[in-house]
Amino acid sequence: MKKSISLLLAMMLVIGMLAACGPSRTETNDSGNTGSKEKEEEKNAVEETDKPDKLVVWVNDEESQKVALREIFDKYEEETGITVEQVEMNMLDQIEALALDGPAGKGPDLFFQPHDRIGNIVLQGLADPVELGDAKEEYVGTSIEAVTYDGDIWGAPLVVETYGTFYNKDLVDKAPETMDELMEIAKTQTDQSKDEYGFLMEAANFYFSYPFFAATGGYVFNKEDGAYDVNDIGLNNEGAIKGGELIGSWFKEGYIPVEVNPDIMNGLFNDGKTAVVITGPWNIPTYKEALGDKLGTAILPKIDGNVPQSFVGVKSWMLSSYSDNKEWATDLMKFTTNTENSLHYFENAGEMPANAAALEDEKVTSDELIKAFAQQVEYGEPMPSAPEMQQVWDPFNNALAFIAKGEPVKEVLDEAVETIKDSIQASGGGQ
């Protein structure tokens, strides 16, 4: 009997030792709550990694953004005991600084970038892919698509942005739902001699004019299986030519002056001299101050029954390849972009969240002015993140300037695409 008891105790001791050596696991109930188990395992994996005393984060230097982030970082410090050092630096300056400071050990763990620069950042070896785990499903699909390059995810999206329609309720009863309605407003309410316009936009700026090319079949680079074919450019195909002719007609008919720029457009709209403008939500504060309850917003007017595809921009946290604290840095980026903190950032910085639940939250959807832009994101597509996109902007903006002056659309677009292809080859891209 004593021998049996001793044997039993020995077996129990071995089992206990094996269990202690295994990974931390969370039991599931009969309903198979594997999602909770996986999240708990991810959390345990991070906690088992050596906890750093400090994480360094480079943030954009815009006042409302850095204040909102500081409050989120303070919460992270309370929960983890890790100090978050916030360094304020313009997004466009961060890459050059990282290339210098990273190798010297003075760079950040995380930095903040618009997604269309990811291709160049990756080519320079400045970032590592991000393992979002289950958190990947918490972001708007467009935002994950935007930060995906060559099959890997390179950022945790914090912000999505696009553009849409603003209108003055004193000048039009409702927002134009179709391009025909918009053209009727332009026709009946434009009198250049009085500086009065039915419709204005930066039509010679490719960022804003892209939807009118995409709506009829134009595209920048063909994309298959998540990869851009930079040798396949669709900015002078039949659909793109149709879009260019539409834009050219606005200048030909006198609806939009050739010299229009953001200052002119915003000034005329704020002064009540323009009925409809197409631009982004960053203009809401000044427009609202000028027009008050007369200001309305809507998605872009339909073309051939479909809402045009606007460019969607995504701002995301990226993981420095020089960081010694990659697991905890990833944990911090997921913390700042969870639903609660995304809503905090929206309420204090005014930028739309890339977190799907936050974007659909009443705090966003109940804002009558921002709601339209959240809806337009669903119809948009990310600006290409391929490095070769940098070779597109200048030639195509020049093409739009020529179209505005009445140059033949097909010839102008053919020349622009040829210039883009030559520039890509000269920079070592393409084939």
C-alpha positions as CSV (number, residue, x, y, z in Angstrom):
1,M,0.0,0.0,0.0
2,K,2.8,2.4,0.9
3,K,4.6,1.5,-2.3
4,S,1.5,2.3,-4.3
5,I,1.0,5.6,-2.6
6,S,4.7,6.5,-3.2
7,L,4.4,5.6,-6.8
8,L,1.2,7.7,-7.2
9,L,2.9,10.7,-5.5
10,A,5.9,10.4,-7.8
11,M,3.7,10.3,-10.9
12,M,1.8,13.4,-9.7
13,L,5.2,15.2,-9.1
14,V,6.4,14.5,-12.7
15,I,3.1,15.7,-14.1
16,G,3.3,18.9,-12.1
17,M,6.9,19.5,-13.2
18,L,5.9,19.1,-16.9
19,A,3.0,21.4,-16.5
20,A,5.2,24.1,-14.9
21,C,7.6,23.9,-17.8
22,G,4.9,24.3,-20.5
23,P,3.7,27.6,-22.0
24,S,1.0,29.6,-20.1
25,R,-2.5,28.6,-21.3
26,T,-6.0,29.6,-20.6
27,E,-8.6,26.9,-20.2
28,T,-11.5,27.1,-22.7
29,N,-15.1,26.3,-21.7
30,D,-17.4,24.0,-23.6
31,S,-18.4,26.7,-26.0
32,G,-14.8,26.8,-27.4
33,N,-13.8,30.4,-26.5
34,T,-10.5,30.1,-28.4
35,G,-10.4,33.8,-29.1
36,S,-10.0,34.7,-25.5
37,K,-7.4,31.9,-25.1
38,E,-5.3,33.2,-28.0
39,K,-5.4,36.8,-26.7
40,E,-4.4,35.7,-23.3
41,E,-1.5,33.7,-24.7
42,E,-0.4,36.8,-26.7
43,K,-0.5,38.9,-23.5
44,N,1.4,36.2,-21.6
45,A,4.1,36.0,-24.3
46,V,4.7,39.8,-24.1
47,E,4.8,39.7,-20.3
48,E,7.4,36.9,-20.4
49,T,9.6,39.1,-22.5
50,D,12.1,41.2,-20.5
51,K,10.2,44.4,-19.7
52,P,12.2,47.6,-20.7
53,D,12.3,50.6,-18.4
54,K,11.4,52.9,-21.3
55,L,10.0,53.0,-24.8
56,V,10.8,55.9,-27.1
57,V,8.1,57.1,-29.5
58,W,8.4,59.7,-32.2
59,V,5.0,61.5,-32.7
60,N,3.9,64.1,-35.1
61,D,4.4,67.7,-33.8
62,E,0.8,68.9,-34.3
63,E,-0.4,70.3,-31.0
64,S,-3.8,68.4,-30.6
65,Q,-2.2,65.1,-31.7
66,K,0.7,65.2,-29.3
67,V,-1.5,66.2,-26.4
68,A,-4.0,63.4,-27.1
69,L,-1.2,60.8,-27.4
70,R,0.5,61.9,-24.2
71,E,-2.7,61.1,-22.3
72,I,-2.9,57.7,-23.9
73,F,0.8,57.0,-23.1
74,D,0.2,58.0,-19.5
75,K,-2.4,55.3,-19.2
76,Y,0.0,52.7,-20.7
77,E,2.7,53.8,-18.1
78,E,0.2,53.2,-15.3
79,E,-0.8,49.7,-16.6
80,T,2.7,48.5,-17.4
81,G,5.2,50.5,-15.4
82,I,7.1,51.3,-18.6
83,T,8.0,55.0,-19.2
84,V,6.9,56.2,-22.6
85,E,9.3,59.0,-23.8
86,Q,7.4,61.1,-26.4
87,V,9.6,62.9,-28.9
88,E,7.8,65.5,-31.1
89,M,8.9,65.6,-34.7
90,N,7.2,66.3,-38.0
91,M,6.3,63.1,-39.8
92,L,8.0,64.2,-43.0
93,D,11.3,64.7,-41.0
94,Q,11.3,61.4,-39.1
95,I,12.7,59.2,-41.9
96,E,15.8,61.2,-42.5
97,A,16.4,61.4,-38.7
98,L,15.8,57.7,-38.2
99,A,18.4,56.9,-40.9
100,L,20.9,58.8,-38.9
101,D,19.9,58.2,-35.3
102,G,18.9,54.5,-35.6
103,P,22.3,53.1,-36.3
104,A,23.7,55.2,-33.6
105,G,21.3,53.8,-31.0
106,K,19.5,57.1,-30.5
107,G,16.4,56.4,-32.5
108,P,12.9,55.5,-31.4
109,D,11.1,52.2,-30.8
110,L,8.1,53.5,-32.7
111,F,7.6,56.2,-35.2
112,F,4.5,57.6,-37.0
113,Q,4.1,57.8,-40.8
114,P,1.6,58.1,-43.6
115,H,1.2,54.8,-45.3
116,D,2.2,55.9,-48.8
117,R,5.9,56.2,-47.6
118,I,6.1,52.6,-46.4
119,G,7.6,51.3,-49.6
120,N,10.6,53.7,-49.3
121,I,10.9,53.0,-45.6
122,V,11.1,49.3,-46.2
123,L,13.6,49.7,-49.0
124,Q,15.9,51.6,-46.6
125,G,15.7,48.9,-44.0
126,L,14.3,51.3,-41.4
127,A,11.3,49.3,-40.2
128,D,10.4,45.7,-39.3
129,P,7.1,44.0,-40.1
130,V,4.5,44.1,-37.3
131,E,2.9,41.0,-35.8
132,L,-0.6,42.3,-35.0
133,G,-2.0,38.8,-34.2
134,D,-5.8,38.8,-33.5
135,A,-5.7,42.6,-33.3
136,K,-5.5,42.7,-37.1
137,E,-9.2,42.0,-37.3
138,E,-9.9,45.2,-35.2
139,Y,-8.9,47.6,-38.0
140,V,-10.8,48.8,-41.0
141,G,-10.0,46.6,-43.9
142,T,-8.8,49.4,-46.1
143,S,-6.3,50.5,-43.4
144,I,-4.7,47.0,-43.2
145,E,-4.5,46.9,-47.0
146,A,-2.8,50.3,-46.9
147,V,-0.1,49.2,-44.5
148,T,0.5,45.9,-46.2
149,Y,3.5,45.8,-48.6
150,D,5.0,42.7,-50.3
151,G,2.8,40.5,-48.2
152,D,3.8,41.8,-44.8
153,I,2.1,44.3,-42.4
154,W,4.3,47.2,-41.6
155,G,2.2,49.3,-39.3
156,A,-0.6,49.5,-36.8
157,P,-3.1,52.0,-38.3
158,L,-4.3,54.9,-36.0
159,V,-5.9,57.2,-38.5
160,V,-7.8,57.0,-41.8
161,E,-8.6,60.0,-43.9
162,T,-10.1,60.8,-47.3
163,Y,-12.1,63.6,-48.8
164,G,-15.7,64.3,-49.7
165,T,-18.3,66.9,-50.4
166,F,-19.0,70.1,-48.5
167,Y,-22.0,72.3,-49.3
168,N,-23.6,75.5,-48.2
169,K,-27.3,74.9,-47.2
170,D,-28.2,78.5,-48.0
171,L,-27.1,78.0,-51.6
172,V,-28.3,74.4,-52.3
173,D,-31.2,72.5,-50.7
174,K,-29.2,69.3,-50.4
175,A,-25.9,67.8,-51.4
176,P,-25.6,66.7,-55.1
177,E,-26.0,62.9,-55.2
178,T,-24.9,62.5,-58.8
179,M,-22.4,64.2,-61.1
180,D,-25.3,65.4,-63.3
181,E,-26.7,67.2,-60.2
182,L,-23.3,68.7,-59.4
183,M,-22.9,69.9,-63.0
184,E,-26.3,71.5,-62.9
185,I,-25.3,73.4,-59.7
186,A,-22.1,74.5,-61.4
187,K,-24.1,75.7,-64.5
188,T,-26.7,77.7,-62.7
189,Q,-24.7,79.2,-59.9
190,T,-21.4,80.1,-61.5
191,D,-20.7,83.7,-62.4
192,Q,-17.0,84.4,-62.6
193,S,-17.5,88.1,-63.0
194,K,-18.9,88.2,-59.5
195,D,-16.5,85.5,-58.1
196,E,-19.5,83.2,-57.5
197,Y,-19.2,79.5,-58.2
198,G,-21.5,76.5,-58.0
199,F,-18.6,74.0,-57.5
200,L,-14.9,74.3,-56.8
201,M,-12.1,71.8,-56.1
202,E,-8.4,71.5,-56.6
203,A,-9.0,69.7,-59.9
204,A,-5.4,70.0,-61.1
205,N,-4.2,68.1,-58.0
206,F,-4.1,64.4,-58.7
207,Y,-4.8,63.5,-55.0
208,F,-8.3,65.1,-55.3
209,S,-9.0,64.3,-59.0
210,Y,-8.2,60.6,-58.8
211,P,-11.8,59.5,-58.2
212,F,-12.9,60.9,-61.5
213,F,-10.3,58.7,-63.3
214,A,-11.0,55.6,-61.2
215,A,-14.8,55.9,-61.6
216,T,-14.5,55.2,-65.4
217,G,-11.7,52.6,-65.2
218,G,-8.5,54.4,-64.7
219,Y,-5.9,53.2,-62.1
220,V,-2.4,54.0,-61.0
221,F,-0.7,50.6,-60.8
222,N,-2.5,47.3,-61.4
223,K,-2.7,45.3,-58.2
224,E,-2.9,41.5,-58.0
225,D,-2.7,39.4,-54.9
226,G,-1.7,42.4,-52.8
227,A,1.3,43.3,-55.0
228,Y,1.6,46.3,-57.3
229,D,2.7,45.9,-60.9
230,V,4.4,49.2,-61.5
231,N,4.9,48.4,-65.2
232,D,1.1,48.3,-65.6
233,I,-0.1,51.9,-65.4
234,G,-3.7,52.7,-66.2
235,L,-3.6,56.5,-66.2
236,N,-4.0,56.8,-70.0
237,N,-6.4,54.0,-70.8
238,E,-9.9,54.5,-72.2
239,G,-11.4,55.1,-68.8
240,A,-8.7,57.5,-67.7
241,I,-9.1,59.6,-70.9
242,K,-12.9,59.8,-70.2
243,G,-12.1,61.1,-66.7
244,G,-9.6,63.6,-68.0
245,E,-12.2,64.9,-70.5
246,L,-14.7,65.4,-67.6
247,I,-12.2,67.4,-65.6
248,G,-11.2,69.4,-68.7
249,S,-14.9,70.3,-69.3
250,W,-15.0,72.0,-65.9
251,F,-12.3,74.5,-67.0
252,K,-13.6,74.8,-70.6
253,E,-17.2,75.7,-69.3
254,G,-15.7,78.2,-66.9
255,Y,-17.0,76.4,-63.8
256,I,-13.5,76.3,-62.2
257,P,-10.9,79.0,-62.8
258,V,-7.5,77.7,-64.0
259,E,-5.7,79.6,-61.2
260,V,-7.8,78.0,-58.4
261,N,-5.8,77.0,-55.3
262,P,-6.7,76.0,-51.7
263,D,-6.6,79.5,-50.4
264,I,-8.9,80.8,-53.2
265,M,-11.3,77.9,-52.8
266,N,-11.5,78.0,-49.0
267,G,-11.9,81.8,-49.0
268,L,-14.8,81.8,-51.5
269,F,-16.5,79.0,-49.7
270,N,-16.1,80.6,-46.3
271,D,-17.5,83.9,-47.8
272,G,-20.6,82.1,-49.0
273,K,-19.7,82.6,-52.7
274,T,-19.4,78.9,-53.5
275,A,-22.2,76.3,-53.1
276,V,-20.2,73.0,-53.2
277,V,-16.5,72.1,-52.7
278,I,-14.7,68.8,-52.7
279,T,-11.9,68.6,-50.1
280,G,-11.0,66.9,-46.8
281,P,-12.3,66.9,-43.2
282,W,-9.2,69.0,-42.0
283,N,-11.2,72.0,-43.3
284,I,-14.1,71.4,-41.0
285,P,-13.0,73.7,-38.2
286,T,-12.6,76.8,-40.4
287,Y,-15.7,76.0,-42.5
288,K,-17.8,75.5,-39.4
289,E,-16.6,78.8,-37.9
290,A,-17.5,80.7,-41.1
291,L,-20.8,79.0,-42.0
292,G,-22.1,77.5,-38.7
293,D,-25.3,75.5,-39.2
294,K,-25.3,76.3,-42.9
295,L,-22.5,73.8,-43.4
296,G,-23.2,70.3,-44.6
297,T,-21.2,67.3,-45.8
298,A,-21.8,64.2,-48.0
299,I,-20.0,61.5,-49.8
300,L,-18.8,62.1,-53.4
301,P,-21.5,62.4,-56.1
302,K,-22.1,59.2,-58.0
303,I,-20.8,58.6,-61.5
304,D,-22.7,56.0,-63.6
305,G,-24.5,55.0,-60.5
306,N,-21.4,54.3,-58.3
307,V,-19.7,56.4,-55.7
308,P,-16.2,57.3,-57.0
309,Q,-13.1,55.8,-55.3
310,S,-11.3,58.4,-53.4
311,F,-7.7,58.0,-52.3
312,V,-7.6,56.9,-48.6
313,G,-4.6,57.9,-46.5
314,V,-3.6,56.0,-43.4
315,K,-1.3,57.2,-40.6
316,S,0.2,54.3,-38.7
317,W,2.7,53.4,-36.0
318,M,5.8,51.7,-37.4
319,L,8.3,49.5,-35.7
320,S,11.9,50.7,-35.9
321,S,14.3,48.0,-37.1
322,Y,16.8,49.3,-34.6
323,S,14.5,48.9,-31.6
324,D,15.7,46.5,-28.9
325,N,12.2,46.2,-27.5
326,K,10.1,45.1,-30.4
327,E,7.6,42.9,-28.5
328,W,6.8,45.7,-26.0
329,A,6.8,48.4,-28.7
330,T,4.3,46.3,-30.7
331,D,2.2,46.0,-27.5
332,L,2.2,49.8,-27.2
333,M,1.1,50.4,-30.7
334,K,-1.8,48.0,-30.3
335,F,-2.7,49.7,-27.0
336,T,-2.8,53.1,-28.6
337,T,-5.0,51.9,-31.5
338,N,-7.5,49.9,-29.5
339,T,-11.2,51.0,-29.5
340,E,-11.1,53.0,-26.3
341,N,-7.9,54.9,-27.1
342,S,-8.8,55.4,-30.8
343,L,-12.0,57.2,-29.7
344,H,-10.0,59.3,-27.2
345,Y,-7.7,60.3,-30.0
346,F,-10.6,61.1,-32.3
347,E,-12.3,63.3,-29.7
348,N,-9.2,65.2,-28.9
349,A,-7.2,65.3,-32.1
350,G,-10.2,65.2,-34.5
351,E,-8.8,62.5,-36.8
352,M,-10.9,59.6,-37.9
353,P,-10.0,56.3,-36.3
354,A,-8.7,53.3,-38.2
355,N,-10.1,51.0,-35.5
356,A,-13.3,49.5,-37.0
357,A,-15.4,49.6,-33.8
358,A,-14.3,53.1,-33.1
359,L,-15.1,54.3,-36.6
360,E,-18.6,52.9,-36.2
361,D,-19.1,54.2,-32.7
362,E,-21.8,56.8,-32.0
363,K,-19.2,59.3,-31.0
364,V,-18.1,59.3,-34.7
365,T,-21.4,58.6,-36.5
366,S,-23.3,61.1,-34.5
367,D,-21.0,63.9,-35.7
368,E,-23.0,65.0,-38.7
369,L,-20.0,66.6,-40.4
370,I,-17.5,63.8,-40.0
371,K,-20.0,61.0,-40.7
372,A,-19.8,61.5,-44.4
373,F,-16.1,61.1,-44.5
374,A,-16.3,57.9,-42.5
375,Q,-18.7,56.6,-45.1
376,Q,-16.5,57.7,-48.0
377,V,-13.7,55.6,-46.6
378,E,-15.7,52.5,-47.4
379,Y,-15.7,53.5,-51.1
380,G,-12.1,54.5,-51.2
381,E,-8.8,52.8,-51.9
382,P,-5.4,53.3,-50.4
383,M,-2.9,55.4,-52.2
384,P,-0.3,53.0,-53.6
385,S,2.5,52.4,-51.1
386,A,4.9,51.3,-53.7
387,P,8.0,53.5,-53.8
388,E,7.4,54.1,-57.5
389,M,4.3,56.2,-56.5
390,Q,6.7,59.1,-55.9
391,Q,7.4,59.1,-59.6
392,V,3.7,59.7,-60.4
393,W,2.7,62.9,-58.6
394,D,4.7,65.5,-60.5
395,P,4.1,64.3,-64.0
396,F,0.4,63.7,-63.5
397,N,-0.1,67.0,-61.7
398,N,1.6,68.7,-64.7
399,A,-0.7,66.8,-67.0
400,L,-3.8,68.1,-65.1
401,A,-2.4,71.6,-65.4
402,F,-2.2,71.2,-69.2
403,I,-5.7,69.7,-69.3
404,A,-7.0,72.8,-67.4
405,K,-5.5,75.0,-70.1
406,G,-7.3,73.1,-72.8
407,E,-4.6,70.8,-74.1
408,P,-5.8,67.5,-75.8
409,V,-6.5,65.0,-73.1
410,K,-5.2,61.8,-74.7
411,E,-1.9,63.4,-75.8
412,V,-1.3,64.9,-72.4
413,L,-2.0,61.6,-70.6
414,D,0.1,59.5,-73.0
415,E,3.0,61.9,-72.4
416,A,2.5,61.8,-68.6
417,V,2.5,58.0,-68.4
418,E,5.6,57.9,-70.6
419,T,7.4,60.3,-68.3
420,I,6.3,58.2,-65.3
421,K,7.6,55.0,-66.8
422,D,10.9,56.7,-67.7
423,S,11.3,58.1,-64.2
424,I,10.6,54.7,-62.6
425,Q,13.2,53.0,-64.8
426,A,15.7,55.7,-64.1
427,S,15.2,55.3,-60.4
428,G,15.8,51.5,-60.7
429,G,12.2,50.4,-60.4
430,G,10.1,48.4,-62.8
431,Q,11.6,46.1,-65.3
